[in-house]
Structure formats: structure tokens, C-alpha cells
């Protein structure tokens, strides 16, 4: 008998969705554990220390946003939000609290499984760079030790801020980073309300590393939410 791919705690109050997801996850080799409330979900995560958490925001006993915040006090593995709330501010709030990804209901199981694979690859560190601090993505190479970037073997000259922005995204490959998260990391906490900085620098960065800046391959926009560095297998 083969070992499950990963253990997952599913926190969802809708029994039909829960049954459907548990069956789908088991078919694909995962080991899911169910919870119908925030309290039970917190208990399950604490007890099982799963590889990944899937949770709904509309739980009967507490806000899913508050649960994300509580989990992030000690749980550092991926959290994927699965919610009927489709407004941009809901997505931003979940990601700012510490969620790694956000999938709106109704959803396709293939898309959910693809997002699980991305989150688990990130957890495994397959794209986090090797011991020398090198991040490779197709023809793009980021040498964090030397603070240099190469595209198809040629040196790409970036400003210090452009380099910080690229490294922040590439080191979290496949993960959506909100405007506030990027502004806090690259510019500091006093600039979290200055999204125009991001637009200006992202435009300049795409012009330097993308073959077609109008149709970026690596630096992708999540409209109204933020940006992510593409995860390509």
C-alpha cells in the first residue's frame, strides 16, 4: 500500500461539499480529515499537524479570517481558502491574514488539485532555490548570493528595488502576494498604502525580464489583489 501524498485538514460546514471533497482527495491519494466548525478545525490542525489546510470563510462558530489569523500564530504550512465570497476585498483580507491561495465556489476539482500541487511543491521547497541561493525558472536565473539576475545567460541590470521585488515574488513562487504584503516587504510598513509604487516598478521589471511585457510569462497580475511569480512545472 502506497503512502498518501499529503495529509489535509478540510474545514467546511457544508456536508455535501465536504463529502465530495473528501472523496475526491482520497481518490487522488491524499489523506483528508474533516471538520465542520472553526473550533473542530483548530483542534484537528493542532492534533494532526497536516501538510495543508483547506478552509471555508463562512463557518458557523467563527470567521474563517479569524481562524487563519489564529493558525498563523504557529502553523506555517499552506492554507487554501475555498469560499463562496467572490469580492476582491474578501480575497485580499484572506491573503493578508496569511492564506496562500483563494479559490471561489463553485470550483472545478481539477483546478483545486492543481492549486494543491502548487502549494505542496512550495512547501517541499522544490522551487525555493538550492543551498547556494539560486532560483531558476526557465531561462531566468536569480543568484541571491551574488544579487544578480540572468536571462538566457545574459546579465539583467536591475535597480536594488527592482531586485527586491523580483526576489520577493520568486522566493514565494506560485503564491499570490497582495499589494500590502509586497509593499511591506519591499518598501517597509510605512508604504503599505502606496500601491502606485508597485505598478511603476512592476512595469519596469517586466520590461527587463519578460519577452513580451504585455503578456507576461513570469510576473502575473491577480487583478485587484496583487501579483504572483508563475509556477510552471
C-alpha positions as CSV (number, residue, x, y, z in Angstrom):
1,X,0.0,0.0,0.0
2,X,1.4,3.4,-1.1
3,X,1.7,6.3,1.4
4,X,-0.7,9.2,0.9
5,X,0.7,12.2,-1.0
6,X,-0.1,14.6,1.9
7,X,-2.4,15.0,4.9
8,X,-5.0,17.7,4.6
9,X,-7.4,19.1,7.2
10,X,-10.6,20.2,5.4
11,X,-12.7,22.8,7.4
12,X,-16.0,23.2,5.7
13,X,-19.5,23.4,7.2
14,X,-21.5,22.2,4.1
15,X,-21.7,18.4,4.5
16,X,-22.3,17.9,0.7
17,X,-19.2,19.8,-0.3
18,X,-17.3,18.1,2.5
19,X,-18.2,14.6,1.3
20,X,-17.4,15.5,-2.3
21,X,-14.0,16.9,-1.4
22,X,-13.1,14.1,0.9
23,X,-13.9,11.5,-1.8
24,X,-12.0,13.4,-4.5
25,X,-9.0,13.9,-2.3
26,X,-8.9,10.3,-1.3
27,X,-9.2,9.1,-5.0
28,X,-6.1,11.2,-5.8
29,X,-4.1,9.8,-2.9
30,X,-4.4,12.5,-0.3
31,X,-5.3,11.8,3.4
32,X,-8.1,14.2,4.3
33,X,-9.5,14.9,7.8
34,X,-12.8,16.7,8.2
35,X,-14.0,19.5,10.4
36,X,-17.4,21.3,10.3
37,X,-16.5,24.2,12.6
38,X,-13.7,26.5,13.3
39,X,-13.2,25.0,16.8
40,X,-13.0,21.5,15.4
41,X,-10.8,22.6,12.6
42,X,-8.3,24.2,15.0
43,X,-8.3,21.0,17.1
44,X,-7.7,18.9,14.0
45,X,-4.8,21.1,12.8
46,X,-3.2,21.1,16.3
47,X,-3.5,17.4,16.7
48,X,-2.6,16.2,13.2
49,X,-0.1,18.9,12.0
50,X,-1.3,18.4,8.4
51,X,0.7,19.3,5.3
52,X,-2.1,21.7,4.2
53,X,-5.3,23.2,5.4
54,X,-8.4,23.9,3.2
55,X,-11.0,26.1,4.8
56,X,-14.2,28.0,4.2
57,X,-14.6,31.6,5.4
58,X,-18.3,31.2,6.4
59,X,-18.0,28.9,9.3
60,X,-20.9,28.6,11.9
61,X,-19.0,29.4,15.1
62,X,-16.3,31.8,14.0
63,X,-15.0,33.8,11.0
64,X,-12.6,31.9,8.7
65,X,-10.5,35.1,8.7
66,X,-10.1,34.9,12.4
67,X,-9.2,31.2,12.2
68,X,-6.5,32.0,9.6
69,X,-5.0,34.6,11.9
70,X,-5.0,32.1,14.9
71,X,-3.4,29.4,12.8
72,X,-0.7,31.7,11.5
73,X,0.4,32.3,15.1
74,X,2.1,28.9,14.9
75,X,1.1,26.9,11.7
76,X,3.4,27.7,8.8
77,X,2.2,25.3,6.2
78,X,-0.1,26.2,3.3
79,X,-3.6,27.4,3.8
80,X,-6.0,27.4,0.9
81,X,-9.3,29.2,1.2
82,X,-12.3,27.8,-0.5
83,X,-15.2,30.2,-0.3
84,X,-18.4,31.5,-1.9
85,X,-17.3,35.0,-1.2
86,X,-16.0,36.4,-4.5
87,X,-15.4,40.1,-3.7
88,X,-11.8,41.3,-4.1
89,X,-11.8,42.6,-0.6
90,X,-12.6,39.2,0.8
91,X,-9.7,37.6,-1.2
92,X,-7.3,40.4,-0.1
93,X,-8.4,40.1,3.5
94,X,-7.8,36.3,3.5
95,X,-4.4,36.6,1.8
96,X,-3.3,39.4,4.1
97,X,-4.2,37.3,7.1
98,X,-1.9,34.6,5.8
99,X,-3.7,32.3,3.4
100,X,-1.6,31.1,0.5
101,X,-4.3,30.9,-2.1
102,X,-8.0,31.6,-2.6
103,X,-10.5,29.6,-4.8
104,X,-14.0,30.8,-5.3
105,X,-17.1,28.5,-5.2
106,X,-18.3,27.0,-7.5
107,X,-15.0,25.4,-8.4
108,X,-13.6,22.7,-10.6
109,X,-11.9,19.8,-8.9
110,X,-9.0,19.8,-11.4
111,X,-8.3,23.4,-10.6
112,X,-8.4,22.7,-6.9
113,X,-6.0,19.8,-7.3
114,X,-3.6,21.9,-9.4
115,X,-3.6,24.6,-6.7
116,X,-2.9,21.9,-4.1
117,X,0.1,20.7,-6.1
118,X,1.5,24.2,-6.3
119,X,1.1,24.8,-2.6
120,X,2.7,21.5,-1.7
121,X,5.6,22.0,-4.2
122,X,6.2,25.3,-2.4
123,X,6.1,23.5,0.9
124,X,8.7,21.0,-0.3
125,X,11.0,23.8,-1.4
126,X,11.3,22.5,-4.9
127,X,11.3,26.0,-6.3
128,X,12.8,27.8,-3.4
129,X,16.4,27.6,-4.7
130,X,19.3,25.4,-3.8
131,X,21.8,25.8,-1.0
132,X,23.7,28.5,-2.8
133,X,20.6,30.7,-3.0
134,X,19.9,30.2,-6.7
135,X,16.3,30.3,-8.1
136,X,15.9,29.0,-11.6
137,X,12.8,29.5,-13.8
138,X,13.1,28.5,-17.4
139,X,15.7,30.9,-18.9
140,X,15.7,33.1,-15.8
141,X,18.3,32.7,-13.0
142,X,18.3,34.6,-9.8
143,X,21.5,34.3,-7.9
144,X,20.5,35.6,-4.4
145,X,24.1,35.1,-3.1
146,X,25.6,37.4,-5.7
147,X,22.4,39.6,-6.0
148,X,22.5,39.1,-9.8
149,X,19.8,38.1,-12.3
150,X,20.4,36.4,-15.7
151,X,18.1,35.9,-18.6
152,X,19.1,33.2,-21.1
153,X,22.7,33.6,-19.8
154,X,22.8,37.4,-20.2
155,X,23.1,39.7,-17.2
156,X,20.0,41.7,-16.4
157,X,20.7,45.0,-14.8
158,X,18.1,45.7,-12.1
159,X,17.9,48.6,-9.6
160,X,18.0,47.5,-5.9
161,X,14.3,48.0,-5.5
162,X,13.5,46.0,-8.7
163,X,15.7,43.2,-7.5
164,X,14.0,43.1,-4.1
165,X,10.6,43.0,-5.7
166,X,11.6,40.2,-8.1
167,X,13.2,38.2,-5.2
168,X,10.1,38.6,-3.0
169,X,7.9,37.1,-5.7
170,X,10.2,34.4,-7.0
171,X,11.0,33.1,-3.5
172,X,7.3,32.6,-3.0
173,X,6.8,31.0,-6.4
174,X,3.2,30.2,-7.2
175,X,1.9,32.1,-4.2
176,X,-0.3,35.2,-4.5
177,X,1.2,38.1,-2.7
178,X,-1.1,41.0,-2.0
179,X,-0.2,44.6,-2.7
180,X,0.1,45.3,1.0
181,X,2.4,42.2,1.5
182,X,4.7,43.3,-1.2
183,X,4.8,46.9,-0.2
184,X,5.5,45.9,3.4
185,X,8.4,43.6,2.4
186,X,10.0,45.7,-0.3
187,X,9.3,49.3,0.9
188,X,8.5,48.9,4.6
189,X,5.4,49.2,6.8
190,X,5.1,53.0,6.2
191,X,4.3,52.4,2.5
192,X,1.5,49.8,2.6
193,X,-1.0,52.3,1.3
194,X,1.1,53.3,-1.7
195,X,0.1,50.8,-4.5
196,X,1.3,53.2,-7.2
197,X,4.9,52.2,-6.3
198,X,4.1,48.6,-7.2
199,X,2.6,49.5,-10.6
200,X,5.6,51.6,-11.6
201,X,8.2,49.1,-10.5
202,X,6.3,46.1,-11.9
203,X,6.1,47.8,-15.3
204,X,9.9,48.4,-15.3
205,X,10.7,44.9,-14.1
206,X,8.5,43.2,-16.7
207,X,10.2,45.3,-19.4
208,X,13.6,43.9,-18.3
209,X,12.8,40.2,-17.8
210,X,9.7,39.3,-19.9
211,X,9.9,38.6,-23.6
212,X,6.5,40.3,-24.0
213,X,5.8,42.6,-21.1
214,X,2.2,43.0,-22.3
215,X,1.7,39.2,-22.0
216,X,4.0,38.3,-19.0
217,X,5.1,34.7,-18.5
218,X,6.5,35.0,-15.0
219,X,5.2,38.2,-13.3
220,X,1.4,37.6,-13.3
221,X,-1.3,40.0,-12.1
222,X,-4.0,38.9,-9.8
223,X,-6.5,41.7,-10.6
224,X,-7.4,43.8,-7.5
225,X,-5.4,41.5,-5.2
226,X,-1.7,41.5,-6.0
227,X,0.9,39.6,-8.0
228,X,2.5,36.1,-8.2
229,X,5.5,34.6,-9.8
230,X,4.3,31.8,-12.2
231,X,4.7,28.3,-11.1
232,X,5.5,26.2,-14.2
233,X,6.2,22.5,-13.9
